Amino acid sequence: MTIFIKGDVVIHHIGSTSVPGLSAKPIIDILIEAENLSVIDSAVSAMENAGYVAKGENGIPGRRYFQKSDRNGVRLYHVHGFAKGSYEVYRHLVFRDFLRAHPDEAHRYAEVKERAAARNTYRIDSYIQEKSPIIVELEKKARDWRPSTAFQ
């Protein structure tokens, strides 16, 4: 199904599946970058008609978040919508690009993710908490690697 969003938007593939060779759950993360949040808000009913569940900001101010699952409740897609110029757009894209450009760091991250997943199969909060320190470390390296003058 195609969803049309009025206005200027850029769509990015983010998350672990966007980094070649990185261990990942079979969930596709998409980032929609729109002129402003009202552009994304205008597409909520179309997203819901396509089977996505609108979750609002879902813990990140300035985000519009959607999930789509299969018939068994297994999540397939996460869609993150932000306004252009948002720090979150920069943060997600620089992290992805850093891992793509530094396979050794992506490998380190994969090892931590795999250990955390093995120990926390049914505890998503514990899984996220366990991998948090390496994410913080790699995000800092990514920002140092490609600084943005807009957020300094």
C-alpha positions in Angstrom: 0.0 0.0 0.0 1.2 3.5 -0.8 0.6 6.3 1.6 0.8 9.8 0.2 2.0 12.6 2.5 1.5 16.1 1.3 4.4 18.4 1.5 8.2 17.9 1.3 9.3 14.7 3.0 12.5 12.7 3.0 12.3 9.0 4.0 15.4 7.3 5.5 16.0 3.6 6.3 17.4 3.6 9.9 18.0 1.1 12.7 20.0 -2.0 12.7 18.6 -3.4 9.4 20.0 -0.3 7.7 23.6 -1.3 8.5 25.0 -4.1 6.4 26.0 -7.2 8.4 24.7 -5.8 11.8 22.7 -8.2 13.8 19.1 -7.1 13.8 15.6 -8.1 14.7 13.5 -8.5 11.6 11.9 -5.0 12.1 12.4 -2.3 9.5 12.8 1.2 11.0 11.9 4.1 8.8 12.5 7.8 9.6 10.2 10.4 7.9 11.7 13.9 7.8 8.9 16.4 7.1 8.8 20.2 6.8 6.9 20.2 10.1 5.0 17.8 12.3 1.6 18.9 10.9 2.6 17.2 7.6 3.0 13.9 9.5 -0.1 14.6 11.6 -2.1 15.0 8.4 -1.2 11.4 7.4 -2.3 9.6 10.7 -5.6 8.3 9.4 -3.9 7.1 6.1 -1.3 5.3 8.2 -3.9 3.7 10.4 -5.9 2.6 7.3 -2.7 0.9 6.2 -2.5 -1.1 9.4 -0.1 1.1 11.5 -0.9 2.0 15.1 -0.2 5.7 15.9 1.6 6.0 19.2 2.1 9.8 19.3 5.5 10.9 20.7 6.0 7.6 22.5 8.7 8.9 24.8 10.6 11.2 22.4 9.4 14.8 22.3 8.8 16.1 18.8 8.4 12.6 17.3 5.4 10.9 15.6 5.7 7.2 16.0 3.9 4.3 14.3 4.1 0.6 14.5 2.8 -2.1 12.2 2.6 -5.8 13.2 1.6 -9.0 11.5 -1.6 -10.9 12.3 0.2 -12.6 15.2 1.3 -9.3 16.8 4.9 -9.6 15.6 6.2 -6.1 14.9 7.3 -5.6 11.3 7.8 -1.8 10.9 8.6 1.2 13.1 8.0 4.6 11.5 9.5 7.6 13.3 8.4 11.0 12.0 10.3 14.3 12.8 10.4 17.8 11.6 13.4 18.7 9.4 16.2 20.2 11.4 15.3 18.1 14.5 18.2 16.9 16.6 16.7 13.4 16.5 17.0 13.3 12.7 20.7 14.2 13.0 21.2 11.7 15.9 19.6 8.8 14.0 21.3 9.4 10.7 24.8 10.1 12.1 24.6 6.9 14.2 23.6 4.9 11.2 26.2 6.4 8.9 29.0 6.0 11.5 28.2 2.3 11.9 28.2 1.9 8.1 31.6 3.6 7.8 33.1 1.8 10.8 32.5 -1.9 10.5 34.7 -2.7 13.5 32.4 -0.5 15.7 29.3 -2.1 14.2 30.8 -5.5 15.1 31.4 -4.4 18.7 27.8 -3.1 18.8 26.5 -6.4 17.4 28.3 -8.4 20.0 26.7 -6.4 22.8 23.3 -6.6 21.2 23.6 -10.4 20.8 24.6 -10.9 24.4 21.9 -8.6 25.7 19.3 -10.4 23.5 20.4 -13.8 24.8 20.1 -12.7 28.4 16.9 -10.8 28.0 14.7 -12.7 25.5 11.4 -11.6 27.0 12.5 -8.4 28.9 12.7 -5.6 26.4 13.5 -3.0 29.0 16.4 -5.0 30.3 17.7 -5.6 26.8 17.6 -1.8 26.1 19.3 -1.0 29.4 22.1 -3.5 28.8 22.9 -2.1 25.3 22.5 1.5 26.4 26.2 2.2 27.4 27.6 1.2 24.0 24.9 3.2 22.2 25.9 6.3 24.3 29.6 5.7 23.5 29.0 5.1 19.8 26.6 8.1 19.5 29.4 10.3 20.9 31.9 8.9 18.5 29.4 9.4 15.7 28.8 13.1 16.6 32.6 13.7 16.9 33.1 12.0 13.5 30.4 14.1 11.8 29.6 17.1 14.0 26.6 19.3 13.3 27.1 23.0 13.9 23.3 23.3 14.3 23.4 21.3 17.6 26.6 22.5 19.3 
